[in-house]
Amino acid sequence: DHPGLVRGIAMLAAVTGIIPLTPSEAIVGAAAGWSGLKGVQIWGLWRRGAVSLGDGDLNLLAVGGAWGGLAGVSCALVIGAALALTHTLYTHARGRTAGADQPFGPWLAFGIWLVLLVPPLDLLHRLP
């Protein structure tokens, strides 16, 4: 499958030194990203009786964790969640209540991209 291929490429990049992580850091980041959102997915299924996060969101954050490590996946998730919440509040304030589920993947992807551009610890030091 495609997510497995991308995770494999991310692990290969860690092994070859293309990204500044050790393979164990990449594995921990991928596992933390996937398992953290899997917990949210299971909780949403139990609470709402419906799937709240798709498997694509889990795989996307796992790949982000493989690229950014544990600190990167944490920052990417916080950034993605903050952007998704801001967008939801903005659309609700404009009178457009969403009857359908809102995609979370684009917000996660933006958070991952931002973390890859600005390393997580550097990003935290730049906050006021």
Helices and strands as residue ranges (DSSP letters): H 2-16, H 23-48, H 55-93, H 105-117, H 120-126
